[in-house]
């Protein structure tokens, strides 16, 4: 009989594309994942992974087995959901994927509250890009995702994934102290022509939103500095190197030399919780979504 844990390891490599990434998702070491797959190869008398350059690729037999593993894991999930539903209490392990600022600004309080209210629930969080996390929910690799979207890029809704709005994260225009805009209570987008910007790299939703929005207002943005981390952007603003548009969630206290100015209309991104429809009855998911929304509403 095939071992479910070994099938789970193979499925994780199939989803994440590498042994190292699968190990991160499962909370194992890469060597532990490799050992699981080696044992599965012995069980099936089949080569499952082939070397490709510095990485590995699944053989055709492995892809078939990974698809079967996904079906089996879905059956197990349904059984676990039914048992937990009958007990009526959130229990077992619950995996949550959250984007960086939600992981910093929202999840610590949520995880602490879940731990306090439900000692039998083992909630674990992984920081992950919002659009990647949705696919991970759909594939059964995480139970709940905290993701966001902007008006130019609505959140995708894969079949079999349900969602609930958590709330809206407002953004501020952050400028160096002494900057001409620092004396304004708020500015309109049309007034931002000629500014040097600090933003995220191309291909990110935040970058694309800034470029499209300013172009729609008749301003071609001068993107002087690009940094993924908002705290790096804040440091660049504090050094007087440009202005930035940064959401409030997870931002923390503004450093000395940085002033927040309102932008009219106020930019915002919407936060969502997402989970698989097949696990919607699970008390752990219902409770987690409720705590997420309650924590947001409570500020």
C-alpha positions as CSV (number, residue, x, y, z in Angstrom):
1,X,0.0,0.0,0.0
2,X,1.3,3.4,-0.9
3,X,2.2,5.7,1.9
4,X,0.1,8.9,2.0
5,X,2.9,11.0,3.5
6,X,5.2,10.1,0.6
7,X,2.5,10.8,-1.9
8,X,2.0,14.2,-0.2
9,X,5.7,14.9,-0.7
10,X,5.6,14.1,-4.4
11,X,2.4,16.2,-4.8
12,X,4.2,19.1,-3.2
13,X,7.2,18.8,-5.6
14,X,4.7,18.7,-8.5
15,X,2.9,21.9,-7.3
16,X,6.0,23.9,-6.2
17,X,8.4,22.8,-8.9
18,X,11.3,21.8,-6.7
19,X,12.3,19.8,-3.7
20,X,13.4,22.9,-1.8
21,X,10.2,24.7,-2.4
22,X,8.1,21.7,-1.5
23,X,10.1,21.4,1.7
24,X,9.3,25.0,2.7
25,X,5.6,24.4,2.0
26,X,5.5,21.2,4.0
27,X,7.6,22.5,6.9
28,X,10.3,19.8,6.2
29,X,13.9,19.9,5.3
30,X,14.8,19.3,1.6
31,X,16.6,16.1,2.6
32,X,13.5,14.8,4.3
33,X,11.4,15.4,1.2
34,X,14.0,13.7,-1.0
35,X,14.0,10.7,1.4
36,X,10.2,10.4,1.2
37,X,10.3,10.4,-2.6
38,X,13.2,7.9,-2.7
39,X,11.2,5.5,-0.5
40,X,8.2,6.1,-2.8
41,X,10.4,5.1,-5.8
42,X,11.3,1.9,-4.0
43,X,7.7,1.2,-3.2
44,X,6.6,1.7,-6.8
45,X,9.7,0.4,-8.5
46,X,9.5,3.5,-10.6
47,X,11.8,6.5,-11.3
48,X,9.9,9.6,-10.2
49,X,12.4,12.4,-10.4
50,X,15.0,13.1,-13.1
51,X,17.9,15.5,-12.9
52,X,17.5,18.6,-15.1
53,X,20.5,20.9,-14.8
54,X,20.6,22.0,-11.2
55,X,17.1,21.0,-10.5
56,X,14.8,18.0,-10.9
57,X,11.8,17.2,-13.1
58,X,8.9,14.8,-12.6
59,X,8.8,11.8,-14.9
60,X,5.6,11.0,-16.8
61,X,4.8,8.3,-14.2
62,X,5.4,10.8,-11.4
63,X,3.0,13.3,-12.9
64,X,0.3,10.6,-13.1
65,X,1.0,9.5,-9.5
66,X,0.9,13.2,-8.3
67,X,-2.5,13.6,-9.9
68,X,-3.7,10.5,-8.1
69,X,-2.2,11.9,-4.9
70,X,-4.2,15.1,-5.3
71,X,-7.4,13.1,-5.5
72,X,-6.5,11.1,-2.4
73,X,-5.6,14.2,-0.4
74,X,-8.9,15.7,-1.3
75,X,-10.7,12.6,0.0
76,X,-8.7,12.8,3.2
77,X,-9.6,16.4,3.5
78,X,-13.3,15.7,3.2
79,X,-13.0,13.0,5.9
80,X,-11.2,15.3,8.2
81,X,-13.7,18.1,7.6
82,X,-16.6,15.8,8.4
83,X,-15.0,14.6,11.6
84,X,-14.1,18.2,12.7
85,X,-17.6,19.3,11.8
86,X,-19.2,16.6,14.0
87,X,-16.9,17.6,16.9
88,X,-18.0,21.2,16.4
89,X,-14.7,22.6,17.5
90,X,-11.7,23.9,15.5
91,X,-9.0,21.2,15.8
92,X,-6.0,19.8,13.9
93,X,-3.5,21.6,11.7
94,X,-4.5,24.6,9.7
95,X,-2.1,26.2,7.2
96,X,-2.4,29.9,6.3
97,X,-0.7,31.7,3.5
98,X,-0.4,35.5,3.8
99,X,1.3,38.2,1.8
100,X,4.1,40.1,3.5
101,X,2.4,43.1,5.1
102,X,-0.6,41.0,6.2
103,X,1.8,38.5,7.7
104,X,3.4,41.4,9.7
105,X,0.4,43.6,10.4
106,X,-2.6,41.3,10.8
107,X,-1.6,37.6,11.3
108,X,0.3,37.9,14.6
109,X,-2.9,39.0,16.4
110,X,-5.1,36.5,14.5
111,X,-2.8,33.6,15.3
112,X,-2.5,34.6,19.0
113,X,-6.3,34.8,19.3
114,X,-6.9,31.5,17.6
115,X,-4.3,29.8,19.9
116,X,-5.9,31.4,23.0
117,X,-9.5,30.4,22.0
118,X,-8.8,27.0,20.5
119,X,-5.9,25.1,22.1
120,X,-6.6,22.1,19.9
121,X,-6.0,24.1,16.7
122,X,-2.5,24.1,15.3
123,X,-2.6,27.2,13.0
124,X,0.6,27.7,11.0
125,X,1.4,30.6,8.7
126,X,3.7,30.9,5.6
127,X,4.5,34.2,3.9
128,X,3.6,33.9,0.2
129,X,2.8,36.2,-2.7
130,X,-1.0,36.8,-2.9
131,X,-1.6,35.4,-6.4
132,X,0.6,32.4,-5.7
133,X,-1.3,31.7,-2.5
134,X,-4.6,31.4,-4.4
135,X,-3.3,28.6,-6.5
136,X,-1.9,26.9,-3.5
137,X,-5.4,26.9,-1.9
138,X,-6.9,25.5,-5.1
139,X,-4.3,22.7,-5.2
140,X,-4.8,21.9,-1.5
141,X,-1.3,22.9,-0.4
142,X,-2.6,25.5,2.1
143,X,-6.0,25.7,3.8
144,X,-6.6,29.5,3.9
145,X,-5.0,32.3,2.0
146,X,-5.0,36.0,2.9
147,X,-4.7,37.9,-0.4
148,X,-5.4,41.3,-1.9
149,X,-6.2,43.0,-5.1
150,X,-6.5,46.5,-6.6
151,X,-9.1,47.9,-8.9
152,X,-7.0,47.3,-12.0
153,X,-6.3,43.7,-11.2
154,X,-9.3,41.9,-9.7
155,X,-8.5,38.8,-7.6
156,X,-8.8,35.6,-9.7
157,X,-11.5,33.2,-8.6
158,X,-10.5,29.6,-9.4
159,X,-13.2,27.0,-9.6
160,X,-13.7,25.4,-6.2
161,X,-12.3,28.3,-4.2
162,X,-14.5,30.5,-2.0
163,X,-13.7,33.9,-0.6
164,X,-14.8,36.5,1.8
165,X,-13.8,40.2,2.1
166,X,-11.8,41.0,5.1
167,X,-11.6,44.8,4.5
168,X,-10.0,47.7,2.7
169,X,-6.4,48.7,3.2
170,X,-6.0,52.4,2.6
171,X,-2.8,53.9,1.1
172,X,-1.0,57.2,1.8
173,X,1.4,59.3,-0.2
174,X,4.6,59.4,1.7
175,X,7.0,62.3,1.1
176,X,10.2,63.6,2.6
177,X,9.9,66.2,5.3
178,X,10.4,69.6,3.7
179,X,9.1,68.4,0.3
180,X,6.7,70.9,-1.3
181,X,3.8,68.4,-1.0
182,X,4.4,67.8,2.7
183,X,2.5,71.0,3.6
184,X,-0.7,69.7,1.9
185,X,-3.5,67.9,3.7
186,X,-4.2,66.1,0.5
187,X,-3.3,66.2,-3.2
188,X,-5.0,65.0,-6.4
189,X,-3.3,62.6,-8.8
190,X,-3.1,65.3,-11.4
191,X,-0.7,67.3,-9.1
192,X,1.9,64.6,-9.1
193,X,3.5,65.3,-12.5
194,X,7.3,65.6,-12.4
195,X,7.8,63.7,-9.1
196,X,10.5,61.1,-8.6
197,X,9.0,57.8,-7.4
198,X,10.1,55.0,-5.2
199,X,8.0,51.9,-6.0
200,X,8.0,48.1,-6.2
201,X,9.6,46.3,-9.2
202,X,7.7,45.9,-12.6
203,X,5.3,42.9,-12.7
204,X,4.0,43.5,-9.2
205,X,0.4,44.6,-8.7
206,X,1.4,47.7,-6.7
207,X,3.8,48.8,-9.5
208,X,1.3,48.3,-12.2
209,X,-1.4,50.1,-10.3
210,X,0.9,53.2,-9.8
211,X,1.9,53.4,-13.4
212,X,-1.6,52.9,-14.9
213,X,-3.2,55.3,-12.4
214,X,-0.7,58.1,-12.9
215,X,-0.9,57.7,-16.7
216,X,-4.6,57.9,-16.6
217,X,-4.3,61.2,-14.7
218,X,-1.9,62.5,-17.4
219,X,1.3,62.0,-15.5
220,X,4.2,59.8,-16.8
221,X,5.8,58.5,-13.6
222,X,9.6,58.9,-13.2
223,X,10.4,55.6,-11.4
224,X,13.7,56.5,-9.8
225,X,14.1,53.6,-7.3
226,X,12.6,50.2,-7.1
227,X,12.4,48.0,-4.0
228,X,10.2,45.1,-3.0
229,X,10.1,45.8,0.7
230,X,8.0,48.7,1.9
231,X,10.4,49.4,4.7
232,X,13.2,49.9,2.2
233,X,11.0,52.3,0.3
234,X,10.4,54.2,3.5
235,X,14.1,54.5,4.1
236,X,14.6,55.9,0.6
237,X,11.8,58.4,1.2
238,X,13.4,59.4,4.5
239,X,16.7,60.0,2.7
240,X,14.9,62.5,0.5
241,X,15.3,60.4,-2.7
242,X,11.6,60.5,-3.9
243,X,8.0,59.9,-2.9
244,X,6.1,56.6,-2.5
245,X,2.6,55.3,-2.2
246,X,2.4,52.7,0.6
247,X,-0.5,50.9,2.2
248,X,-1.1,51.3,5.9
249,X,-1.2,47.6,6.8
250,X,2.0,46.4,8.4
251,X,3.7,49.8,7.7
252,X,4.3,50.6,11.3
253,X,5.4,54.0,12.7
254,X,6.7,56.4,10.0
255,X,10.4,57.1,10.4
256,X,11.7,60.5,11.2
257,X,11.8,62.7,8.1
258,X,8.7,61.1,6.4
259,X,5.3,62.8,6.1
260,X,2.0,61.1,5.1
261,X,-0.2,63.1,2.7
262,X,-3.7,62.1,1.7
263,X,-4.3,61.3,-2.0
264,X,-7.7,62.2,-3.4
265,X,-9.3,59.9,-4.2
266,X,-7.8,57.6,-1.6
267,X,-6.1,54.5,-3.2
268,X,-7.0,51.2,-1.5
269,X,-6.5,47.5,-1.9
270,X,-9.0,45.0,-0.8
271,X,-8.1,42.1,1.4
272,X,-9.7,38.6,1.1
273,X,-9.7,35.3,2.9
274,X,-9.9,32.3,0.5
275,X,-10.4,28.6,1.1
276,X,-11.5,25.5,-0.8
277,X,-15.2,24.9,-1.1
278,X,-14.7,21.3,-0.1
279,X,-13.4,22.4,3.3
280,X,-15.9,25.2,3.8
281,X,-17.8,23.3,6.6
282,X,-14.6,22.9,8.6
283,X,-15.0,24.8,11.9
284,X,-11.3,25.8,11.9
285,X,-11.8,27.6,8.6
286,X,-15.0,29.3,9.7
287,X,-13.4,30.4,12.9
288,X,-10.2,31.7,11.2
289,X,-12.1,33.7,8.7
290,X,-14.3,35.2,11.5
291,X,-11.2,36.1,13.5
292,X,-9.6,37.7,10.4
293,X,-12.6,39.9,9.8
294,X,-13.1,40.7,13.4
295,X,-9.5,41.7,14.0
296,X,-9.7,44.0,10.9
297,X,-12.9,45.6,12.0
298,X,-11.5,46.2,15.4
299,X,-8.5,48.0,14.0
